[in-house]
Amino acid sequence: MPRAALLATLMAGAVLGDLSRLAPPAKGKTRLYLCRHGQTDWNAAKKIQGSVDRELNELGERQALLIGEALKSVPVTLVASSPLSRAFRTADLAMSIACPGVEGVRIHPGLREMNFGELEGAVAAESSLYAEVNAAWASGDVERNWPAG
C-alpha cells in the first residue's frame, strides 16, 4: 500500500474511531455527522481551493471509501453535499458503502465552500494576505472579507 494511502487509513481509524460504540441518539433526537471531502491535487499542493471546483485525486477517492466504511454501522437517513464535485463525489462514494439503500445525495447550495476570491489557487503558507485575514478573524473581526471573495 502506498505511504499516503496507509496514512489515510490510519488517520481514518484514529479520527473516526469505532462509531458502532456510540450510544444511539435519544428518542426524537438526530445525530449529525459532518465529513470533509477527500483530497484533491490542490489540497496536496497546499493550495487554497475555496469555491474552485476540483476533482478528488486517487487518495481522495480512497478517503471517501474509508468514510463509508466508518459509517457502515451508523443508521444514515440523509446524505447532503455541497454542489462542488469533490464534496459530491466524497458523499456519493461514502454512501455507496455505508448506506446504499438511502436515496441519492442531496445537493444543497448552502453547503458550498467559501469563496476566497483572488487567493484561490495560492499557497496559504506563502500568502501574507491569507495570514492577515485569518489573524483578523481570529481576533474577532469576522466582517473582514477575502479580496474579491
N, C-alpha and C positions, 0 to 999 in steps of 0.2 A: 504494500500500500504506500503510495507517495506520502512524503512527510506532511504536506499540507492537509491531505485527506485524513491522515491519522490524527493530526492535531484537531481537526474539525470534529472527529468522532469523540475524542477525549473531552473537548470543550462542551459538546452537547450533553454528554453524560454528567459532567461536573455542574453545568449551569442548570439543566433541566431536572436532573435527578430522576427519581422514580415517581412519576406523577400518580401511579396507581395507589401510592401510600397516603395520598391526601384524603382527608375525610370529605364525604360528599357535601355539597353546599346545603345549608339549612333549607327546610321546606319553603318554597316561594322565593328563594334567592337564586341568583345566577352567578356563575363564576366566569370571569373574563380572562382569556389568555391572550397576551399580546406577543407576537413573534416578529422579529425583524426579518427583512428579506435576506436571501442568501447573497454571497459575494458576487460582485461584478469586477471586471478588469479595472474599472476606476477605483473601486474600494481597495483592490490590491495595490494600486499605484498611489493610494492615499489622496486621491483627488476628490474634491467636493462635487457631489452629484446633484443634490437638491432635486429640482424638477426635470432635469435632463433624463430622458428615457434610455436606460442602458439595460441590456440583456444580462441574465445570470451567466457566469462562466461555469466551467465544469465543477469546480469546488462549490460554487453557489447552488448548483442543482443537487449535489450530494448533501449539502447542509439542509436543503429543503426536505429531502427524503428523511434525514435524521429527525427533523421536527415532526414529520409524520409518524415515525417510529415512536418517538417520545409521547405523542398524543394518542397512541392506539388504545390505551386503557381509559381514556377520558371520553365521557359522553358528549360529543360535539353535535350541536343542533344548527349552528350557523357559522359560515366562514365568510368574512368580508375582507376586502382588499382595496388598496389604492388602485387607480387605473393604470399606473405605470407597470410596464411589463415585468420588471424584476420582482415587484411585490405580488402581482397576479400569478406569475409562474411559481413563485415560492408557495403561495397559498394553494394553488392547483396541485402541485406535486405533493405537498404535505397531506392534503385532503385525500389524494388517491390512495394513500397508505392508511391514514388514521380513520377516515370516515367516508369510504366510497359510496355509502348509501345516502349521504346528505346531498340535497340539490346543489348544483354548481356554486362556485364562488360568486358572491355578490360584490360588484364594484360600487364603491362609494366615493364620489369626488371629494368629500370632506376628509378623506384619509390620504389625499395626495401630499406628497412630500413638500417641504418648504422650498420656496424659490430663493436661491442665494444670489440671484442676479449675475452681475459681472464676475463673481467669484466662482461660478460653476465651471469646473474643469481645472481650476487652480489647485495646487497642492497646499493644503491647510497650513502645514508647518512652515511653508515658505512665504506666507502672506501676512504682512503686518496688519492689513485691513481686517482680515479674519480674526486675528488676535485682539484687535481694538474693539470690534463689535462684540465679540464674546466677553471681553472684560466689562464692557458697558452693561451687557445683560446680567452678568454675574453680580454687578454692583447694584442691580435693581432697575436699571434704565431699559425697561422692556419696550419702550417706544422707539428705540434705536433701530433703524431699518438697514437691511443689506442694500448696498448701492445697486440701483436698477432691479431690485428684487421685489 
